[in-house]
């Protein structure tokens, strides 16, 4: 097998993993939106932070929070900036004083029942040294730090969903790594077609979200900025997006029924051969599911790297350098021969 042929097989496999990962991303976003996963995660985090029932109720009744919640279709915001949290929290300590000064804030906190949020507020009041602006900024930073940890929780939820969705997609599409690699090895035209599809994807901009997304407005909820807008929950639009992605790998031997498996099964003469075929099918599907679980950003970067290597091609062998001493000696001998 030539160097380029081996790269083309790798490109075909990576392209399949990338497309399946992108399909999984679309489905994950759909599921997360249906389950209101971001809003639920943020709501649970706020319940843990504001462990005083009275303060928790007053915080949600604050105009900044209440108006934002009413403006959302799900009844709870998915994102909350640190500054908004700090302003709403300080304004909720005493609902009769929505714009308290530093002394009023300190007095209200000292009169709170013993709880974790009281300890947090007292610590930041001490550090602020009677500066209201410093206190607000410190509380905003505290909230953003907590939200960074909440992002980890959200991403863990999404990781399990992603793995399950990826496995379902692989089985549903019969995306068998071993079968696809074998087909690419045997069919040069199929390899060329996959290379062209891969080149088109690599040349596109913003094909996949950033692998290290930054939360919106300082509220770490584990979602990239470009995904801040709610996903359209239209099954027709979802089917169209998935169909567009699936068309890129349609030339590959994926899908059911598996005619190649059936032919090889019919050609077998014993039970051991049939069990071996089923085992290889299972291994191929598991390999694909594990690959898809690595995510679209990983496979896009890998595909870009392989395409760059393929475009560069093999380095030509350097020309053999002649020994200057031999050239001089040869030239002397020729001169001597002429003499």
DARA-V289335 format. One record per residue. N is the residue number from 1. SS is DSSP state (~ for helix, > for strand, _ for the rest). D_FIRST is the distance of its C-alpha to the first C-alpha in whole Angstrom. Layout:
n->{N N}
ss->{SS SS}
d_first->{D_FIRST D_FIRST}
This chain:
n->{1 2 3 4 5 6 7 8 9 10 11 12 13 14 15 16 17 18 19 20 21 22 23 24 25 26 27 28 29 30 31 32 33 34 35 36 37 38 39 40 41 42 43 44 45 46 47 48 49 50 51 52 53 54 55 56 57 58 59 60 61 62 63 64 65 66 67 68 69 70 71 72 73 74 75 76 77 78 79 80 81 82 83 84 85 86 87 88 89 90 91 92 93 94 95 96 97 98 99 100 101 102 103 104 105 106 107 108 109 110 111 112 113 114 115 116 117 118 119 120 121 122 123 124 125 126 127 128 129 130 131 132 133 134 135 136 137 138 139 140 141 142 143 144 145 146 147 148 149 150 151 152 153 154 155 156 157 158 159 160 161 162 163 164 165 166 167 168 169 170 171 172 173 174 175 176 177 178 179 180 181 182 183 184 185 186 187 188 189 190 191 192 193 194 195 196 197 198 199 200 201 202 203 204 205 206 207 208 209 210 211 212 213 214 215 216 217 218 219 220 221 222 223 224 225 226 227 228 229 230 231 232 233 234 235 236 237 238 239 240 241 242 243 244 245 246 247 248 249 250 251 252 253 254 255 256 257 258 259 260 261 262 263 264 265 266 267 268 269 270 271 272 273 274 275 276 277 278 279 280 281 282 283 284 285 286 287 288 289 290 291 292 293 294 295 296 297 298 299 300 301 302 303 304 305 306 307 308 309 310 311 312 313 314 315 316 317 318 319 320 321 322 323 324 325 326 327 328 329 330 331 332 333 334 335 336 337 338 339}
ss->{_ _ ~ ~ ~ ~ ~ ~ ~ ~ ~ ~ ~ ~ ~ ~ ~ ~ ~ ~ ~ ~ ~ ~ ~ ~ ~ ~ ~ ~ ~ ~ ~ ~ ~ _ ~ ~ ~ ~ ~ ~ ~ ~ ~ ~ ~ ~ ~ _ _ _ ~ ~ ~ ~ ~ ~ ~ ~ ~ _ ~ ~ ~ ~ ~ ~ ~ ~ ~ _ _ _ _ _ _ _ _ _ _ ~ ~ ~ ~ ~ ~ ~ ~ ~ ~ ~ _ _ _ _ _ _ _ _ _ ~ ~ ~ ~ ~ ~ ~ ~ ~ _ _ _ _ _ ~ ~ ~ ~ ~ ~ ~ ~ ~ ~ ~ ~ ~ _ _ _ ~ ~ ~ ~ ~ ~ ~ ~ ~ ~ ~ ~ ~ ~ ~ ~ ~ ~ ~ ~ ~ ~ ~ ~ ~ ~ ~ ~ ~ ~ ~ ~ ~ ~ ~ ~ ~ ~ ~ ~ ~ ~ _ _ _ ~ ~ ~ ~ ~ ~ ~ ~ ~ ~ _ ~ ~ ~ ~ ~ ~ ~ ~ ~ ~ ~ ~ ~ ~ ~ ~ _ _ _ _ _ _ _ _ _ _ _ _ ~ ~ ~ _ _ _ _ _ _ ~ ~ ~ _ _ _ _ _ _ _ ~ ~ ~ ~ ~ ~ ~ ~ ~ ~ ~ ~ ~ _ _ _ _ _ _ _ _ _ _ _ ~ ~ ~ ~ ~ ~ ~ ~ ~ _ _ _ ~ ~ ~ ~ ~ ~ ~ ~ ~ ~ ~ ~ ~ ~ ~ ~ ~ ~ ~ ~ ~ ~ _ _ _ ~ ~ ~ ~ ~ ~ ~ ~ ~ ~ ~ ~ ~ ~ ~ ~ ~ _ _ _ _ _ _ _ _ _ _ _ ~ ~ ~ ~ ~ ~ ~ ~ ~ ~ ~ ~ ~ ~ ~ _}
d_first->{0 4 7 8 6 7 10 11 11 13 15 16 17 19 20 21 23 25 26 27 29 31 32 33 35 37 38 39 41 43 43 45 47 48 49 50 48 49 53 53 52 54 57 56 56 59 61 60 61 64 65 69 70 72 70 67 69 71 67 66 69 69 69 65 64 66 65 61 61 63 61 58 57 56 60 58 56 52 53 56 56 58 61 61 61 64 66 66 67 70 71 71 73 76 76 80 78 75 75 76 77 76 79 79 75 76 79 77 74 77 79 75 75 73 69 66 66 70 68 66 68 71 68 67 71 71 68 69 73 75 72 71 68 67 67 66 63 62 62 60 58 58 57 54 53 54 52 49 49 50 46 45 46 45 42 42 43 40 38 39 39 36 34 36 35 31 31 33 31 28 30 32 29 26 24 22 19 17 18 17 13 13 14 12 9 10 12 11 15 15 13 15 18 18 17 20 22 21 22 25 26 25 28 30 33 34 32 32 35 36 34 38 40 44 47 49 52 52 52 49 48 44 43 42 44 43 43 47 48 48 45 46 47 47 45 44 43 40 39 38 36 34 34 32 30 29 28 25 23 25 22 20 21 24 27 30 30 27 26 23 25 28 26 24 28 30 27 28 31 32 33 31 28 29 30 26 25 27 27 23 24 27 24 22 25 26 23 23 27 27 24 27 30 28 30 29 29 27 24 25 25 22 20 22 21 17 18 20 17 15 18 19 15 14 18 18 19 23 25 27 31 33 36 39 41 40 40 44 44 43 45 48 47 47 50 52 51 52 55}
